[in-house]
Structure formats: structure tokens, C-alpha cells
Amino acid sequence: MKEKNSRVLDRISSKLGKYLYLGRKAIYFAWYRHHFLIPPRVLKQYAHSFFVSLKRGGGTSDLFTDQKAYNRLLEEQRNSVVYEDLQYTPLISFIVPVYNVSRAFLKECLDSLLNQSYRNFEICLCDDHSSLAETIETLKEYESTYDNVHVVYRQKNGMISQASNSAIAIAKGEFIALVDNDDVVEKDALYFVVRALNQNRDLDLIYTDEDKIDYSGNYMEPHFKPDYSPDTFMGLNYICHLCVIRRESVNKVGGFRKEYDGSQDYDLFLRILDHTDHVYHVDRVLYHWRQTPESTSGYLGSKNYAFEAGRRALEDTLKRRNIRGRILDNPRFSGYLTKYEADDYYVSIIIPMKDQAEISRRCFESIYAHNDSSKFEIIVIDNGSVKAETMSLFEEYQKKDNFKVIRIDSEFNYSMLNNEGVRLASGDYLLFLNNDTEIIHDDTLDWMVGYASMDHCGCVGAKLLYPDHKVQHAGVVLGFGG
């Protein structure tokens, strides 16, 4: 009995520990990031993350929350570097807009830049009319000490875009690297960027993974980014830091635009990507984004002006590219959903099946419930159904003008069945659907056809969930290794 009670107490203690951990984290974020003034949109996102974490058992032992495990990962990354001879060694200009930053943070930032293992660089800073004496004193100290540190002092505060443009104006590098004045860059950051350029000199934009650094110097919240995906980027500026861009590309689009302050990087990247897809992802954490109450990373989500500036940057991108669409809030995180609007379309939904009337009914019902029936037809390829309830189901749905059943009694061959459906289809687009699938969102066809209508898209898939909302399928990898 004592042993049983002990096990029960251990389970209770474990669960309470997880709740307390998440509760402490929630209070920390609420005050440290938002001073308890949390916008409803952001509160909803935090609530979603909280309950997902609970379902995963509290999330206290992964790289995102285990400080020791993540520090080990960073050390392994640093110790695994094998330097190669670089034939191509372009000058890279760090662009650092500065405004009223503490000496300690500015010094840590500049020292991390000066400590780069790749040596052909310069640091171009613009002070945006700081009123803090220690900021000016630190800039003058570094400017007078290092030949490759250059500072321009604005006589009037112009905000981050104008300050960045002023720093770019004094840069001589073939490439520019964007850095915030209180952040920290890993010593091999430029080395890995230039190594990528040695492998492909046509690259116009190179970005790395990043994490955040708090007041105590702890690294946290690593962002392991995907390779370049134009569709993903239309919902979130995941490129962010560190980003190194060919200066000619920046000049071509006119640099930063002050009306997009708050999301000025996002706007710049979107305009550059109008003209190039020569983009490379360095999959190493090489940039540490300072998390303070004053920084964008500390207030990410609470700075509504930044979120709205990002929305306007995306809306402007749609106009520039002559794409019909709308920018919507993404309820899952601080990002956006781009809903592309296709011309009038008709989709042929091809469903191979044999019996299983009850699950097939749910499939059919969900299609009609969530989509405009004038935009699709359903072609059922019946591969030898024999049950009376299946025949009754077919008879019921064949009363609809856009529902047909084709009988094929040959041996099961999934490809052959679908090919027969294609032969009979009259739609502009084809949707291959299993009969054990249910549509759960309104306007599913509008969303999928919107993407399929884009010139760069050949086919579109959807995330599939099990009944308990765990992910069954979230896409496939094409090409080598896929």
C-alpha cells in the first residue's frame, strides 16, 4: 500500500511540477514582454501554445526549454567548424542602426562583430540622434580605435529605416549584413556566409538560424528555419537575422522604406525577392537576438504597429506582383495567412472506394457542407461494392447534379482507379481524395485552388489530422532524399 501511495504521489508531483513550470513561464512572458497588457490576438496564441505544451507533457525537456541541452548543442556547433580555404573573399559591411542603447549591450554587439573569423569586413553604424551619452561615447571610442568601424551621426531622429539607409550610404561592401545594436553574432557567422558564396557566387541573399539572448546572457528559443520557401515567407518573416544581402539588390529596390518601420526588414526582403530567388539558408544558429522589454524580440506580438506594418508590406507585395489575394491574421501565431483568389474554377473530386458506407457518407457530407457546390463535382470510382447500405448511399447522392458513380469491378489498382476518374473529369483542377477523409474547414477548395493557380505551384496538399487532432500527414519531400 505504501509503495502504491508513493507512486500516486510521484505522478501527482510530476503533473503539478509541469503545471507550475508552465505557470511560471506564463507569468514571466506576461510581465517581461507585455507588462500584463496583452492584446487579445496574442493572448489567444499563448493559450494555444500553453495547451499544446500540456498535451506534450509540459515540454520541459526539449531544446526549446532545456537550457543545458541547448547550450550543449551550441557548443557542439562551435566545436565542429572545419575551416576551408576561401577563394572568393568579398568585403561585407555590417549595417548597424543605433539609438540610445546601453554601453554594455552595444559593446557586446560590436565585440562580436570585430571577433569574426572571416576578416574582410567593415562595420557601418548610424547613430539616430541618441540622447544617451554612453551610446555616443561608446561609438566614438570604437570609431577611433578600429580602422574598419565607421559611424555617421544623424542630426535628427529618423527611426530605424532612415538610420539603416544612412549606414548603407557609407558602406563599401559588395554585401551588407543587417544587425541590431544590442544583438550578438557568432564568430563564424560571416565565414559560413562566404563559404556559401564560394559554392555559388550568384547568391543574392543568405540567412542563418537564430535564437534569443536574455538579460543574463542565456540563450533560448532557437529558431531552426526552413530553406527558402516563397509561400511560407508570405505568412511570416522567418528569414529575419542574420541576413546578408548583395548591396546591388538593396540599391535596386531603394533600400528601406520608413513607412514600414516595425517590419522594415520584412518589407525590404519581400521587395528584393521580387527580383531574385538566389537565396541560401545556412542551417546553423549564428545570431543571438537580444530579448529586452525595449527590443522588438521582447515585445514581439505586443507591438501592433509592427504587425500592421507587416500586413501592409504583404498587401503591397500582392499589388506589385499583380496577384489577387487577401492578407488575414493567422490565429495560430504572430503571422499572416495569404488567401489567393483564383478565377472562376471547377474542381473534379475523385474518390476511389469500396463499401464503408458510413465513413464515405461523412466524407461526402463534409465536402458539401464546407464548399460551394457549384464549384465542384464528385466522381466516385466504385471498385466492387456489394453492401446494400452502400448502394443506398449512392442512390441518395446521385440525385445531386454534381455527383456521379463509376463502377469498376476489376482487381484493386489504386492508380488505375484514379486514372479512370481523371479520364471522366471535367474540372479545371483535380482533387484526389480518400473516402475516409473529412473536410473540416470552410472554403477548403478556395484555399487550395488559390495556391494551385499560382504559376510556381504544380500541386497542392493539405495537412491531415487524426480524430484526436494529432498530425497524420503534413506534406512530402520531392527530389533527392524524398
N, C-alpha and C positions, 0 to 999 in steps of 0.2 A: 504493500500500500504506500509506504514511504517513497519507494522508487517511482511508482506511478505518479504520485503527487509532485515529485521533483520534476518529472518530465513535463507535466502540465504547467508547472510554474516556469520552466525554461521556455516553453512555447509562448506563454503569455508575456514573459520578459522580452523575448525576441521581437514579438509583434509590437509591444509598447516602445521598444527601442527604435524600431523603424518609424513609428508614428512621431516620436519625439524628434528624431533626426529630420524628418520632412517638415515638422512644425517649426523647428529652429531655423531651417533653411528658408521657409516662407516668411518668417518674421524678419530675417536678415535682408531678403530681397525687398520686402515691403518698405522697410526703412531706408536701407542703404541706397537703393535705386530710386525709390519714389517718395520717400518721406510720408508714407501711408496714403498718398494721393494717387491712387492707381486708376487710370482710365478703365471703364468697363470692358473695352475690347481687350486690353492687356490682362485684366483680371480673369477673363474667360480663358485666355491662352494659358495662364498659370494654373488655373483649375484643371484644365485638360491634362497638362503635364503632370500635375500632382497625382491624379487618379491613375494615369498610365504608370507612373512610378510605383504606386501602391500595388498595382496588379503584378508588377515585375518583382515584387518582394522588397520594395523600398529603394532599390537602386543604389545601395551603399558600397558596392564592391566592384564597380566598373571604373574605367579610365576617366569618366566624367566626374566622379565624386571621390575616388580613392586617390588622395594626394600623393601618397608614397608610390603607388603603382604608376601614376602618370609621370612623376619625377624620374622614375627608373626608365620609362620609355624615352624621355628627353635625353637622359644621359647615354642610353644606348645609341640614340640617333647621333649625338655629338661624337661619340667614340667610334662610330662606324664609317666616318668620312675617309675616303681614299682619294687623294688629290691627283688630278691628271694635268698634264701639260696642256695649256690652252693656246692655240694658235691665233685665235681671234680675241683681242682684248679691248673692247670698246670702252670709251670713257662713259661712266654712268654718273648722273647728277642726282643726288638725294635732294628732294624738294620738301622743305620743312616750314610750313607757316607757323608763326609763333605769336602767342598772345598771353601775357600775364601768367606764365607757367612758373612754378617754383624752381629755384636753383637746383634742388636735389633731383627733380624729375627731368629737367632739361639737361643737366649734366649726365645723368644716366643714359638718356637718349643719345646725346652726341658722342659719348664714350663708346657706346655700342656700334655707332656708325664708323668711328675712327678705328675701331678694332677689327674691321673687316679683313678676312684673309685674302680676298681679292683686292688689289691695291690701286687699281686705276679708277678712282672715283673722286668726286668733289661733293661738298655739302653746301647747298644753296638755301639760305634761310631768309625769310622775310618777317621782320617784326611788324605786327599790325597795330602800331602806335600803343604799345604797352604802357601802362601806368605803374607797373610794379618794378621798383628799382632793381631788385635782384635779377629780374629777367634781362634787363638791358645790360647790367654789369656782367652777367654770365656770357651773353652774346659777344660783348666786346672782348672779354678775356679769351674766348676761343678763336675769335677772328684775328686777334693779334698774335696768337700762339701758333696757329696752323695755317700753312700756305693754301691748303685746299678747302678752307672754310671761308665762305663769302656771305656777307649779310647786307641786305637792303632794308632801310628803315622807312616805313611809310609815315607821312606827316599827318595822315588822317586814317582813322579806323575804317577798313573797307569790308570786314568779315572774311571768312575763310577762302572763298573763291578768288576774290581780288588779291588777297595776300599770296595765295598759291601762284596766281598768274605773275605776280611781281617777282617771286622766286624763280619761276620758269624763265622769265625775261633775262636773268643774269646767268642762266645755265649754259654751259658749253658742251654738255654731253650728248652723245648720239642717242642715249636712252635716259629717261628720268624715272626715279623710284620715289613713290609717294609715302611720306612718313609723317605721323602726328608728333607734336612736340614733346609728348610725355611717354611715348612708347619705346619699346626696346626691340632691337633687331639682332637676331643670332649672327655670330661672327662669320658663318659660312653662307649667309643668305645670298650675297652677290656672286659668290663662287658658283653656286648651283644655278643661278640665273644665267651666268655667262657660259657655263658648261652646256646648258640647253641651247644657247645661241651658237655655240661651236658645232652642235649637232644639226642645227637648222638655222641658217643666218637670215631666213625670210620671216622669222617670228616678229610680230609687232607688239604682242602683249604677253607677258609671263607673270603668273601669280603663284603664290605659295599657300600652304596651310598656315593656320594661326591659332593662338589661344588668347586668354586674358591673364593679366597680372594684377594683383590687388595691392593695397597699401603696404602690406607686409612682404611683398616680393614673391608671393605664392603664385604659381602658375595653375590655371584652372580652365574649365570649359573649352577643351580643344575643339577646333573646327576642322575636321578632316573633309576636305572639299571634293566634289566630283570633278572630273575633267570637264572641259568646256562643253556646255550644253546650252544652245541658244534659247531653247524653250524653258528650261529651268531658270535661266537668267532673267526671263521676262516675269518671273514671280518673286525674285529675291536677288539682292546684290551679294552673292556668295563669293565673288572674286575679292572684294574688299582689300585686305592687306596680306602680305606685301604684294604690291603690283608694280611692275616695271614695264614702261611703255616706250616705244620708239618715239622720239621727240617730234619727228616729222609728222607722225599720226596725230599727236596732240595739236600741233600747229595747224594741221589741215582742218580740224573742226573748230578752231578758235579758242582752245583752252577751256577753262572753267567758266560757267555762267552763274553770276551772282544770284539770279532769281531762283536758283535751285539749291541754295545754301541749306545744309542739313542732309541733303542727298546729292551733293555736288559730285562726288566720286561716281555714283551710280549713273548720273546724267552723262558725265564725261565718257564712261566706259560704253554706254549704250550708243552714243554718237560715233565713237571710234569703231565699234563693231558693226556699224552701218557699212563700213568700207573694207573690213578685213575679217577673215576667220583664221588667220595665222596666230593662234592662241595656244599657249602651253601651260600646263599645270605641273609645278614642282611639288610632289606629294611628301613634303616634309614640313614640320612646324618650324617656321623660320621667323615668325613675327609674334611679339607679345603686346597685345592691346591693353593699355592701362585702363583699369576699371576704377574710376573715382566718381563721386557724385557730380563733378563738373564735366566729365567726359561723355562723349556720345555713347560709349560702350556701357557706362554706368547707368545712363538714363535711356537706354535703347527701349523703345516702346512707349515711354512716357513723353518723349519729345514728339508731340503730334505734328509739329511743323515739319520735322524731318520725314515722318511717314507720309504726310501730304505732299511734300516736295518730291518724294519718290514716286508717288502716284502720278503727279504731273509730268515727271520725266518719262514715265512709261506711256502716258497718253500722247505726249509729243512724239515719242518713238513710233507709235502706231500711225500718226499723221505723216511723219517723214517717210515711212516705208509704204504708205498708201495701203494700209491694212485696216479692214473694218473689224472693230472689236471694242470691248469694254474692259476697264480695269476695276476689279472688285476686291474687297477685303478678303484675305484668307483667314477663316475663323480658327485655323489650327496653330498659326504662329504669326509673328510680325512680318508678314509678307503680303503678296498680292496674288490674285488669280486673274489671268488674262483669258477672257472668253472671246474667242474669234467668231465672227459672224460669217457664215457661208451663204452663198446664193441659194435660191430655192433648190432643194435636193430631194432625192428619193432613195431610200436605203432598202436593199433586199436582205432580210434577216434569214439566214439559212440554219435550220435546226435538225440535225440527224437524230433519230430516236427509235426506240423500240419499247412499246408499252410504258410502264411507270407513269400512269395517267395522273396521279395526284401531284407529283413533283413537276410534271410537264404543265399542268394547269397553273401552278404557281408561277412558273416561268412566263406563260402566255399572259396571265393577268398582270404581271408586273410590267411587261412591255407596254401594254395598252394603258396602264394606269399612269405611267411616268413620261409618255411621249405623245406627240401629236400624231394621231393615226393616219392623217393624210400624207405623212412624210415617210411611210414605210410599208412594206409588205412582208409577210411571214411565209416562208416556204419550208414546210416540214417534209423531211425525207424519211418516210416510214419504212424501216428495214425489217418488216415481218412481224408487226404487232398482231397479237391474237386475242387479247383480252377484251371483253365486252365494254368495260369502262373506258378503254382507250378509243374504241370505235365511237362511243357516245360523245367523248370529248371532241373528237374530230368533227363529228356531225354538228355539234354545238358551235364550234368556232368557224366552220366553213360557211356559216351564214353571213360572216363578215366579208366584205368585198375584197379585203387585202390579206386574206388567209387562204392558203391552198396546201393540200397534202398530196405528195407524190409517193406512190407505193413502189418499193424495190425489194424483191424477195430473194435476191442473191445473197451469197455469203458475205458476212460483215467485212467491209473495207472502208474505213473512215474517209480516206482521201477520195475514193470513188464516189461515195455518197455526197460529199461536199461539191465535187466537180459537177455532179448531175444538178445540184442546186444552182450552181453558177450558170450552167447552160440554160436554165429556165428563168433566171433572174432578169428583171427589167430595171433594176435600180442603178443610180449613178455610183453608188457605193455598196460594198458587200460587208455584212457583219456575220461572222461565223460564231454561232452561239451554241453551247451545250444545253440540253434540256433540264439539267439540274442547277441552272443558274437563274438568279432573280435580280432584276434591275431594282436598285434601291434609291436612286436619285432622280429628281425631275430633270427633264430635258437632257437625258443622257446622250441621245443621238445628236442634239445640237452641239454639245461639248465635243463629242468625238469627231463629228464631221467638220467642225470648225478647225480642228487640228489637221485632219486629213486633207482639207482643202488647201493647206499651205504648200508652197512649191517644194519645200525641203522634206516634206513628210510623205513616205510611201505607205505606211500602215500605222495604225494607232491601236494601242491596247489599253486595258483598264486594270486597276487594282482589284483583285478578287479577295474577298473575305470569307472566312468560315462563319457559321452561325454565331459563334462566340466572339466574332469581330477580330480574331487573330488573322494575320495575313496569310493567305494561301499562295498568292502569286502577285508579284509587283514588277513584272517586266522581264525581258530576256536580253541576253548579250549576243550581238551579232558579230560575225567575223572570227578572227583568230581567238581561240580560247572560249568561244561562245557555243 
